[in-house]
């Protein structure tokens, strides 16, 4: 596909979540025809975003870049509706599960340094881990590909009387570390939050520092991601969006938007829950492509699909990989109550799509339409 890129940046002030549903009357904004220019792209995205905002289905920020240079960016909606504080391009939004990419990079860095092998069993690095089956049967590869037989932690998290005070990786692991495996390691793919938590413990053990400090020093720091961290939202963090959801505590659908403060943990970790901006996600993309974070060999190992997640996507080492119209795309999405975000790195064409929202709906259509448009032959 030929594209003429103008130095235009469309700006204005103004995941994939479980509640993202197709609507019979969803916005029908036709894709631009002919040679795609940045002006055509900007006009199309403005119309699509405006239609979603008019339906109160999107609040957040959007960035499209090519070869590391933004060609479109826009923020809409409110970071705090109570005080009418508008979202901005540098507003911090919750990443949901996108923290998993940082965990994957950290593990690959340790492998690149010879400190671990992807075939190592957990017990080699965590000999005192309380679950014997995890120690003896589960490998680093299994944890990275969601094939370990470990589950999610949401039920245990939200029914724990002290969940609001869970902060460390060990705190999270203690929720589920004695539960039996759901299946034999390697048997199948089953998306897990507990697996990345175990990887967080491995990172801490091999680096002799906290998970957060390791990520700051070796991932977000070198990438120049100045607005990315596992912030404790009980603290007054500047320029951070509040999440809004129409899901209740028990998953019931609500008529009106409500704050997500009591539906998500106050501090994220290796499996998700940190915060970032679309600008920082682009910096992460650049740092991967230019091998600031990993050399070429280990970047390929990290991002090459290992197991099928669905009909179109293969799961790599805490990254997803898909091929659309012959073009390779890697990245990850995140979703939770009041959270929806995605990073799609188009490795063939050089495009980057970063979308973050403090609603748990609206991103799916943006991502799908952009993927269709930017991979069009």
C-alpha positions in Angstrom: 0.0 0.0 0.0 1.4 3.4 -1.0 1.0 6.2 1.4 1.9 9.9 1.2 2.8 11.1 4.6 2.5 14.9 5.3 3.9 16.4 8.4 0.4 17.1 9.7 -0.5 16.3 13.3 -4.2 16.5 13.9 -4.6 17.7 17.5 -7.5 18.8 19.6 -8.2 19.0 23.3 -11.1 17.7 24.1 -9.6 -2.9 24.6 -10.2 -4.7 24.5 -12.8 -4.8 27.3 -15.3 -7.6 28.0 -18.1 -5.1 27.7 -17.1 -4.0 24.1 -20.1 -5.1 22.2 -21.1 -4.5 18.6 -24.2 -2.3 18.2 -26.7 -2.7 15.5 -26.5 1.0 14.9 -22.8 1.4 15.5 -21.1 4.4 13.7 -20.8 3.7 10.0 -17.9 6.0 8.9 -16.6 4.8 5.5 -12.9 4.2 5.1 -11.1 6.7 3.0 -10.5 5.6 -0.6 -7.4 5.9 -2.8 -4.0 6.8 -1.7 -3.9 7.3 2.1 -2.5 10.6 3.2 -2.1 11.8 6.8 -4.8 14.4 6.1 -7.2 11.7 4.9 -6.3 9.6 8.0 -6.9 12.5 10.3 -10.3 13.4 8.8 -11.4 9.8 9.0 -10.3 9.3 12.6 -11.9 12.6 13.6 -15.2 11.5 12.2 -15.0 8.1 13.8 -14.0 9.4 17.2 -16.6 12.1 17.1 -19.3 9.5 16.3 -18.2 7.4 19.3 -18.1 10.5 21.6 -21.5 11.5 20.5 -22.8 8.1 21.7 -20.8 8.4 24.9 -18.8 5.3 24.0 -15.2 6.6 24.0 -13.2 8.8 26.3 -9.4 8.8 26.0 -6.4 9.4 23.7 -5.4 8.1 20.3 -2.1 8.2 18.5 -1.0 6.9 15.1 2.6 7.1 14.2 4.8 5.9 11.3 8.5 5.2 11.7 8.4 6.7 15.2 6.8 10.0 14.1 3.2 10.8 15.1 0.9 11.5 12.2 -2.3 11.8 14.2 -3.0 12.4 17.9 -6.1 13.4 19.7 -7.6 13.3 23.2 -11.3 13.5 24.0 -13.6 13.2 27.0 -12.9 13.8 30.7 -10.2 12.5 32.9 -12.4 13.5 35.8 -16.1 14.1 35.1 -16.7 15.4 38.6 -14.5 18.5 38.1 -14.7 18.6 34.2 -11.0 17.9 33.8 -10.4 17.1 30.1 -8.2 14.2 28.9 -5.0 15.3 27.2 -2.5 13.5 25.1 -0.2 13.1 28.1 -3.0 12.0 30.5 -2.1 8.8 32.3 -4.5 5.9 31.7 -4.5 2.4 33.2 -2.8 -0.2 31.0 -4.8 -3.2 32.1 -2.9 -6.3 31.0 -0.4 -4.3 28.9 2.0 -4.5 31.8 2.6 -8.0 30.7 4.7 -6.7 27.8 7.1 -5.1 30.2 7.3 -8.3 32.2 8.0 -10.2 29.0 10.8 -7.8 28.1 12.3 -8.1 31.5 12.4 -11.9 31.3 13.9 -11.8 27.8 16.6 -9.4 29.1 17.5 -11.8 31.9 17.7 -14.6 29.3 19.8 -12.5 27.0 22.2 -12.0 29.9 22.4 -15.7 30.5 20.7 -15.5 33.9 17.9 -17.9 32.9 16.7 -20.2 30.1 13.2 -20.2 28.8 13.1 -24.0 29.5 14.1 -23.6 33.2 11.5 -24.9 35.7 10.3 -22.4 38.3 12.0 -24.4 41.0 15.4 -23.6 39.6 15.0 -20.0 40.5 12.4 -20.2 43.3 13.3 -23.4 45.1 11.0 -22.5 48.0 7.9 -21.7 45.9 5.0 -23.2 47.9 3.3 -25.1 45.1 5.2 -28.2 44.3 3.6 -28.7 40.9 4.5 -25.2 39.9 8.1 -25.7 41.1 8.6 -29.0 39.4 6.5 -28.9 36.3 6.0 -25.3 35.1 8.7 -23.7 33.0 9.5 -20.1 32.2 8.2 -20.8 28.7 4.8 -22.0 30.1 4.5 -18.9 32.2 5.2 -16.6 29.3 2.7 -18.3 26.9 -0.2 -18.9 29.3 0.2 -22.6 29.0 1.2 -23.3 32.7 -2.2 -24.3 34.0 -2.4 -21.3 36.2 -5.5 -19.2 36.4 -6.7 -15.6 37.0 -6.7 -13.9 40.4 -9.8 -11.7 40.2 -12.1 -13.7 42.4 -9.4 -14.1 45.1 -8.5 -10.4 44.8 -11.9 -8.9 45.1 -13.0 -11.2 47.9 -9.9 -10.6 50.0 -10.7 -8.3 52.9 -7.4 -6.5 52.6 -7.3 -6.3 48.8 -6.9 -2.5 48.8 -3.6 -3.0 50.6 -2.0 -5.5 48.2 1.1 -3.9 46.8 4.0 -6.2 46.3 4.4 -9.1 43.8 4.5 -11.5 46.8 1.2 -10.0 48.0 -0.5 -10.9 44.7 1.1 -14.3 44.5 -0.1 -15.2 48.0 -3.6 -15.0 46.8 -3.4 -18.2 44.7 0.0 -19.8 45.0 -1.3 -23.0 46.6 -4.2 -23.6 44.2 -3.8 -26.8 42.1 -3.0 -26.5 38.4 -6.0 -26.3 36.0 -4.3 -28.7 33.6 -0.9 -30.2 32.9 1.7 -27.6 31.8 1.9 -27.3 28.0 -1.5 -28.9 27.4 -3.2 -25.8 26.1 -3.5 -22.0 26.1 -5.5 -20.5 29.0 -5.1 -16.8 29.7 -3.6 -16.2 33.1 -2.7 -13.4 35.5 -1.1 -15.7 38.0 1.7 -16.8 35.5 3.1 -13.3 35.1 3.1 -12.8 38.9 5.3 -15.8 39.3 7.6 -14.3 36.6 7.7 -11.1 38.7 9.1 -13.2 41.6 11.7 -14.7 39.3 12.7 -11.2 38.1 13.0 -10.0 41.7 15.1 -13.0 42.7 17.5 -12.8 39.7 17.9 -9.0 39.8 18.0 -8.6 43.6 15.6 -5.6 43.3 11.9 -5.1 43.4 9.9 -5.7 40.2 9.0 -2.0 40.0 12.6 -0.9 40.4 13.7 -3.4 37.7 11.2 -2.2 35.2 12.0 1.5 35.9 15.8 0.8 35.6 15.7 -1.6 32.6 12.5 -1.0 30.6 10.7 2.2 31.0 13.8 4.2 32.0 15.9 3.3 28.9 12.8 3.8 26.7 12.3 7.3 28.0 8.8 6.5 29.3 8.5 9.3 31.8 4.8 8.9 32.6 4.7 5.1 33.0 4.7 3.2 36.3 2.7 1.0 38.7 1.4 3.9 40.6 -0.5 3.5 43.8 -3.8 5.3 43.0 -4.5 5.9 46.6 -1.8 8.6 46.2 -2.5 12.0 44.4 -0.9 11.2 41.1 -0.9 14.2 38.7 -2.6 14.0 35.4 -4.2 10.6 35.9 -7.5 9.6 34.4 -10.3 8.1 36.6 -11.9 5.0 35.1 -15.6 4.8 34.4 -17.6 1.7 33.9 -21.2 0.4 33.6 -20.3 -2.8 35.3 -21.2 -3.4 39.0 -19.2 -5.3 41.6 -20.8 -8.6 40.6 -20.6 -8.0 36.9 -24.1 -6.7 36.6 -24.8 -4.1 33.9 -25.6 -0.6 35.2 -27.5 2.2 33.5 -25.1 5.0 34.3 -21.3 5.4 34.4 -19.7 4.8 37.8 -16.2 5.1 39.2 -14.1 2.0 39.0 -12.2 2.6 42.2 -13.7 -0.4 44.0 -13.4 -2.8 41.1 -9.7 -2.8 40.5 -6.7 -3.1 42.8 -5.0 0.1 43.8 -1.6 -0.8 42.5 -0.6 -2.9 39.5 2.2 -5.3 38.9 3.7 -7.9 36.5 0.2 -9.0 35.2 -1.3 -5.5 34.7 -2.7 -2.4 36.3 0.1 0.1 35.7 -0.4 3.4 34.0 1.0 5.0 30.9 0.3 7.5 28.0 0.0 7.1 24.3 3.2 9.0 24.0 5.1 6.6 26.3 3.7 3.6 24.4 5.2 5.0 21.2 8.5 5.4 23.1 8.2 1.8 24.1 7.6 0.8 20.5 10.7 2.8 19.3 12.9 1.3 22.0 11.9 -2.2 20.9 12.4 -1.6 17.2 15.8 0.1 17.6 17.0 -2.6 20.0 17.5 -0.3 23.0 15.8 -2.9 25.2 16.7 -6.2 23.5 19.0 -7.3 20.7 17.5 -8.5 17.4 17.7 -12.2 18.3 15.8 -11.9 21.6 13.3 -9.4 20.3 12.3 -12.0 17.7 12.1 -14.7 20.4 10.0 -12.5 22.5 7.5 -11.5 19.8 7.2 -14.6 17.6 4.0 -16.5 18.2 4.3 -19.8 20.0 0.7 -20.9 20.6 -2.7 -20.2 19.0 -4.8 -17.8 21.1 -7.6 -17.7 18.5 -8.2 -18.0 14.8 -6.2 -14.9 13.9 -3.7 -14.4 16.8 -0.8 -16.4 18.2 0.6 -15.7 21.6 4.3 -15.1 22.0 6.1 -14.3 25.2 3.6 -12.0 26.8 3.1 -10.4 23.4 0.5 -11.2 20.7 1.4 -11.6 17.1 -0.9 -11.6 14.0 -0.5 -11.3 10.3 -3.1 -9.2 8.4 -2.9 -8.9 4.6 0.6 -10.2 4.8 1.7 -7.6 7.4 3.0 -8.6 10.8 1.5 -6.9 13.9 2.7 -7.3 17.5 1.6 -5.9 20.7 -1.0 -6.4 23.5 -4.3 -5.0 24.8 -5.6 -4.4 28.2 -9.1 -4.3 29.7 -10.9 -4.2 33.1 -13.7 -2.2 34.6 -13.2 1.4 33.4 -10.0 0.4 31.5 -9.4 -0.2 27.8 -6.1 0.1 26.0 -4.1 -1.3 23.1 -0.7 -1.0 21.4 -0.3 -2.4 17.9 3.1 -2.3 16.4 2.9 -2.8 12.6 6.3 -4.3 12.0 6.1 -4.5 8.2 4.9 -1.0 7.5 6.3 0.9 10.5 2.9 2.1 11.8 2.2 2.3 15.5 -1.3 2.5 16.9 -1.7 3.4 20.6 -5.2 3.9 22.1 -6.0 4.4 25.8 -9.4 5.0 27.4 -10.9 5.5 30.8 -14.1 3.8 29.5 -14.3 0.0 29.1 -15.8 0.3 25.7 -15.1 2.0 22.3 -11.6 0.9 21.6 -12.5 -2.3 19.7 -14.0 -0.4 16.7 -11.1 2.1 16.5 -8.5 -0.6 16.6 -10.3 -2.8 14.0 -10.9 0.0 11.6 -7.3 1.3 11.8 -6.0 -2.2 11.3 -8.1 -2.6 8.2 -7.1 0.8 6.9 -3.4 0.6 7.6 -2.9 -3.0 6.2 -4.9 -2.3 3.0 -3.1 -3.2 -0.1 
